[in-house]
């Protein structure tokens, strides 16, 4: 519930106001940063709210009950605390944002309007627009395990148990050419079979993307070297000479876990769970078996 002091409420109701918005963001790495759309820096609650970042509020929506509301904030990149590199590195993903309405002449007159989390961030040129999701969006998150035929562990995590430092599942490469934004040609992966890193993960170790990761959509061997195609373009342009490490991909199938990785004891799926074809089957009077899908013949 929003709380307004008597003096602040009277100021808002007056004919002339001196109001601005302030945002206090707590990033994933614990850094706390403040921004304001006022033309001068403001300070309260032990935080400095910096002006001159170009940050401004856009449309805000609310809903009744447990409906997910939110809004948007737009700004410019390039300040010391709001850089393109931090956005690309994911430091702002799911950051908590508190939005304040403040009387800039007397910052003791203020009210917290909302607490949100940053969702999708869209970058255009030197600017960005960040989606602000209300905390109700957490109610849409899946909790617990899902029963499915495929494995739900991430390759190499504690539940999977595979050693991703094993050279059978990990390679080191260097970009030799960039034929397109979503793919690179690389040297250093000649010893690996075609498709060994399909579905895997590249970690850039040098170049503009150093420290960032890219998910591999496809790995295949070309005459000019290994071609790695990504699901999305790396945050910064890859260039010849950029080094990376890449971990093998897993398609989460029972047969792959058994035959390729010899890791069946750690398989986290339910490969023998009946599917919808079994549920729709009915007895066959001729042989006493179930004819799956016969209803659709």
N, C-alpha and C positions, 0 to 999 in steps of 0.2 A: 504494500500500500504506500502510495506517495505521501510524504509528510511535508507540509509547508508551514513555516513559522508565521506568526501573525504579521510581523513586519514584512516578510517576503511576499505573503499573499496580498498585502496592501500595495506593495510596490508593483506587483503584476497587474493588479486591478487599476492602477493609476493611468493617467492619460499619456504619460511619457515614461518609458522604461529604459533601463541600461542592462539588457540581458545578453548573454552569450551561452554557448554550449561548450562543455569540456568533456573530454574522453580520457579515462584512465585505463590503460591496457596492461594486462599481466600476461606476458608471453610464456611459451612452453619452457623456455630456459630460465624462467624466474625473473627476468628483467621487467621492471615496472616503468612504463613510459606514459607521459601525459601530453595531450594536445588540446588546443582550443581554437575556435574560429574567431576569437577576439584579435585585435591588432597588437596587443601587448601580452607578454607572458604573465600568467597568474600562478599563485601558489596557495595551496590549502591542503590540509590533512597530510602534511609531510611530502607532498608531491609537487613537482614543477610542471605546469601545463604550458607547453611551448606554443607560441604563435608563429605565423609565417610558414606553416607546413602546407597551407592550402586545403586543410581538412575542413569538410563541411558536411552537414547532415542532409540526407535525401529523404525520400518518402518513408514513413513509418506506418506499420499496420499492426493491429491488435485483434485478438479473437476471444470469444467467450469460452468458458470451460477450459479444456486442455488443448485448444487449437494453438498451433505454433505461429506466433507473431514475430515481428522483427522489423528491420529497416535496412538502410544502406548508409555508408559513409564514403565519401569520395575525397581524394587528395592527390598531392603531387609527390613523386619520388625524388630522392636526391638529398634529403636532410641527413644529418648525422645519425638520427635515431630511426629513420624510416627509409631503408634502402632497398633497392631491387634485389640485392644479394640475399638479404634477410628474408624477403618474400619467397624467393626461389628456393631457399634452404628449408622452407616450411616452418620457420620460427614463429610465424604468425598464425599458423593453422590452429584452430580451436582456442585461440587466445581469448581470455575473458576481458570484456569491455564494460566499464561502468560509464553511463551517460549522465551528466549533471547539467541542470539549468542553473546558471549562476548570475548574480548581480555583480558585474565587474567593478562597480564602484565600491562595493562592500561584499567581499567574497564569503563573509559569514552568512549572508543571505543566499542560500542555495538549496537545491533539492535534487536527490538522485532520482532520475526518471526511469531508468531501466538497467538491468544487468543482462548482457547478451554474450554470445560467443561468435567469433568470426567464422563464417562458413566459406563460401566460394569467393575467391579474389580474382577479379578480372583486370588485366593490365592493358592499357592502350597508350603507346608512346611513353611519355614521361609521367603519366598519371595512372591511377588505379581506382577501382570501386570495390569495396569490401561489403559482403553481405553480413548483416548482423542478425543472428538467430536468437530468439528468446530461449530461455533454459528449458522450456517445454519440449524442445526438439529432442532432448535426451530420452523422453518417454518413447520415442520411436525406435531407439536402438535395440537391437536384438540381444537378449540376455541368455546365457547358458549355451548348451550345445544344440546343434540341429542334427536330426537323424537324416543322413543322406548316404548314398552309396560311395561317394568320393570322400577322400581324406580331408579333414578340416584343419590340419596342422600346417604351419608354415615350414617350408623346407629349411632344415637346420636349426629349428627352435628346440626348446627343451622337450616338447612332446614328440617331436619327430626323431631327435637324437642323432641325426646325420652330422658328420664332421665336415663343415664347409671349408676347412683349411686343407682337406685332403686334395692333392693335385688332380685326382680323378674327377673331382667336382668343382674345381676352382681353376681359373686360368688368368693369366696376366697378358694384356695386349696393349698395343699402341695404335692410335688412329693413323692410317696411311692416306686416306682420302675421304672426302665428305660428298657423296653424290647427291644427297638430299637432306633436308632438315630432320627427317625421321629415321635416317639410317646412316651408318658409317662403314667404311671398309677398314679392316684392322689386320695387323700382323701379330704373330705370337700365339695364334690359336690353331695353327696348322695341324697339330697332333690330335685335335678333337674331332669326333664324328659330326657329320652334318646334323644339325638340330640339337646338339648336346646342350646348348644354352637357351633354347627356345623356352620362354616362360621364366627365364632367370632374371638376375638383377645385376646391373652394372654399377659399380662404385667408382666415380672418377677420382683419380689420385693426382692429377696435374691439369693445368689449363684453367680456363675460365670457370669450369664446372667443378673444380676440385672440392671434394667433400660431399658432393651431391650424388643422387642416385637416379638411375633411369631403368624402367622395367622393359625387358626384352620381349618383343612380340614374336620375332622370328630370328633364327640363326641358321645360316646356310653357307656352304663353302663355294666361293666363286673362283674364277681363274685368277683374279687379282687379289685374293685373300679371303678372309672370313667377312661376311656381311652380317652386321647386326642391325635389325630394324626395331624401332622403339614404338611403344604404344602412344607416346606423346613426345613432342620435340623437347630435347634437353633445355633447361632454363636459359642457358647461354649457348652461343654458337660453338660447336665442337670444331677443332682444327687439327690438321696433321701434326703429329707429335704429342698430342694429348694421350696420357697413359691412364689405364683403368684396370680394375680387377673385375672379374665376372664370375658369378656363382651359377651352377647348373639349375635348370628349371625342372619342375615336376608337374605332371598333369593330374596328379591326385588320384590316379587309377590304381586299383588293387594289383593289376598285372605289372604295372610299372614299378611299384614298390617292391614286389616280389622278384621280378626278373632283372631289373636294372640296378636297383639299389640294395637288394638283399636285406630289406629292412621290414619284413612282414610283421614282426612282433610289435612294431611301433605304428602300424597302420591304424589311423584314427577314423576310418569310415566304416560303413556297414554294407559290404559288397553283396551280401546274400539277402538283403532286405527286399521283399516283393515290391514290384513297381505297379504302376496303374494298369499295365497289361494283364497282370495277375488278378488284380481286383475286378477287372471287367470280363474275366474268363468264365466259361460255364461248361458243365459236363458234356462230353461227347458220348452219345449212346452207343456208338459203334465200337470204340476202343476203350471206353471208360476213363479217358484222359480229359484234361482241361484244354479247350481250344481258346487260346488267348486271342482277343481281337475278333472273334467270330461275329460279334454283334455288328461289325462294320463291313462285313462281306456283302 
